[in-house]
Structure formats: C-alpha cells, structure tokens
Amino acid sequence: MILNGNQRGGGLKLAAHLCNVMENDHVELHELRGFVSETMRGAMQEAEAIAKGTQCKQFLFSLSLNPPETENVPVAAFETAISTAEERLGLTGQPRAIVFHEKNGRRHAHVVWSRIDVKEMKAINLPFYHNRLTELSKDLFLEHHWRLPKGLRDRENRNPTNFTLAEWQQAKRAKKDPRDIKRVFREAWQCSDDAASFASALEEKGFYLARGDRRGYVAVDVQGEVYAVPKWTGVKTKDVREKLGKPDGYASVEETNAKIASQMNTTLSRWDEDLARQAEALSRSQAKEKARLKEQQKHERQKLKTRLNQRREAEARMRQSMFRRGLSGLWDRLLGEHGRIRHENEQAAWQAHLRDQNQSDDLIFRHLEERRHLKRSNQREQDHLQAQAQALSQDRERFDWSRSHEQLDRTQQPAFDR
C-alpha cells in the first residue's frame, strides 16, 4: 500500500479533517491509544497541551495508508502495517489514533502519533522518514502480491501520460459509408439540371458545392472532407463541365469551410447547452444514488454492530455463569478448576472477537464492492458525456480555425495581388 507521512502541528484542524463525514462515505475512529480522551478532538488537544512543554511546533506525525483500490484489505493487515511503520519510524509506544475512511469504493487508513516523549519532554527525531516509508511500501506490495506501481519500480516513470489520438482517424470519425456517399451524389446529379439545382440537392444532404484547386467542382461536408464531383457521381469530368459550367462563381474550399463554420456555430451552441443540461441532471442523479447507498450501508453497519454487541454480551454472561459461587467456587479455586475455566473463557472470548471482526470485515468488503460498482457505473456515464463534450470542443476549434483562416486570407490578399 502507498504510505504518505509528514510531521505537522494543527491538531484540531487535523481532527476535523479526519472526522469529516461529509467528504467521506464512512468514517470510523478505530483506535485511540495512550490518550485519556475518547474523542479525536480531545486526543489532539492532549497532544498539543503536552507539546507546549517543549519547543516543538510539529508535534504530530500523520500517516495515510492507501492499498490498491480493487483490493479488499482486512483490518488486521492495516494494523500490522501500522505497527511495522511505527517500529521503523521509531514511534513505538507513542500515543496514536487510527481512523478509517471509505470514499468512492476505496478504503484507506490514517494514523496520527504524538512525537513528544513525555519522559524526556522532547520530540522524537524522525530522520529519513520518507525513504523508510517508501521501502516499507515496497515491502507491503510484495508481501501481499500486489502489482508494484511504476512510481515505486522506477522513479523516472512516476507519471506516464503518453496517450494521443492520431489524425488518421479522421475518416473513421466521419462515420460515413462510401456507398451511401456515392448514392447521395448520384441522386443529386440525376435530379438536377444545372449547377444551382445540383448544389441545392447536395446541400439538403449536408454537402456544399465548391471550387477545387484545379478549377474543378468539389463538394465539402461539415467535417471538412473534400469530395471530387466526377469521382463520386461516376460522371466524366467533361460531362460535369458541360452540365454545371465553369466553377468560377463558387467559393473555394477554404471559403466554403468558413461558411460551414459560421452556420455550425449556432448548432454547436445548442448542442453545448443540451449537453450541459444532461451533465447537470446526471450529477444530481448520481449524488442522490450515492447518498441512498451511503445511508443504506450505514444502516446495515449499525444493525450488525448492535447484533454483535448483543451476542458479545450474551456470550460473556454465559462464560461468567460457568464459575460457581459460594463454597463451591472457593473449592474450585483450591482445586484449580477456576483457573482452567478462566483460561478456556479467555480462549473462547478471543475466538469470538476474531469471528466478530471477520463478520465486520465481510460486510465492509461487500459495501466497498457496492461503492466501486456504483463508481464504475457513474464513471462510464461521465466518460460518455465527457467524450461528447470533447468532440464538440474539437469541432468548434476546427470551425473557428476555418473562419479565422479565411479572414486572414482576405486581409492578406491585396498584398499578394501587388
């Protein structure tokens, strides 16, 4: 698991952050050791009060433990990792608090130690703690057979971002079957008598007649693709010229693209607004579903906690009833029977604790998987909207470029004429 630690002060702010139930699905104060108070806020106040007897400003050491998102890590594994970190950092026996957070289907832990040695009344030095935590993190990944992150295998590859989309996919983005395109051109050709009617028939299907670089007729679609009229109509160039005449009166490809871009701005704005409404509705829906799941899981956990407490108390009474009272009890002590029963009760109590912890872990693991499933579902929906938004953004950039490019050509044209 990834370990991030730092020395710090501000105990009350840290307590507020660790106990923040608004930003987390679930928060559990798992352990308070070495403090009189039974609350996180009170424990941090105690640590700060003791630190005032020293000159130390960063009297706390805060550590977060983040296992891989898809792994179900039991409490015992967290506790073992925390104890190992405590030993390697030199904080053995220091007062500490352990808090578990669950958010977006991911469970992680926070540990806060007091650095103040009350016997010496000075702060415990933590040299090279970053390197020690890095080495421990590697050990934990190897111990649990988790895939080691690239950041731990090679520090130079900590943040690889080498994913791009090539321009050769332009034809694929157009999503047009060549046979359909040919059918459009041929139908427009057959139902037209001259260039004007041919241009009108093509425009109904999203193609705009233009003047090509070689003074021939071409058509341009809203994606900026250029189609040679003779090729796509299946008519000879000579016959095209006889029917349509010279293309001098038509705009160039660049000018046509600028015209299309101007017409598309209104349409793109309408699509942007529609997409924004969809995103807002999706955000509300996802927040509502997240809150519902969070409340349901809290209810199930409280129900399990109540059931475990009731069983624990019943079992404790049953074990206590095994001790005889009065003279019989005194006789059992003399014969050693009392000690035997106590030993058996201790073993039974420990096994019951492990059983209860396993049941609690099982419920938490199921809740984590439910939250991960919801997160994946939400992410797919968000990715779908984001992909649409990105596509619209790319279209707008291309259309804006067409317009600005045409305007630049017009301003520079007199200079070229001279």
Beta strands, then each sheet from edge to edge (+ up, - down):
strand 1: 2-8
strand 2: 26-33
strand 3: 60-66
strand 4: 96-103
strand 5: 106-114
strand 6: 116-117
strand 7: 122-123
strand 8: 207-211
strand 9: 217-221
strand 10: 226-228
sheet 1: 1+ 3- 5+ 4- 2+
sheet 2: 6+ 7-
sheet 3: 8+ 9- 10+
end
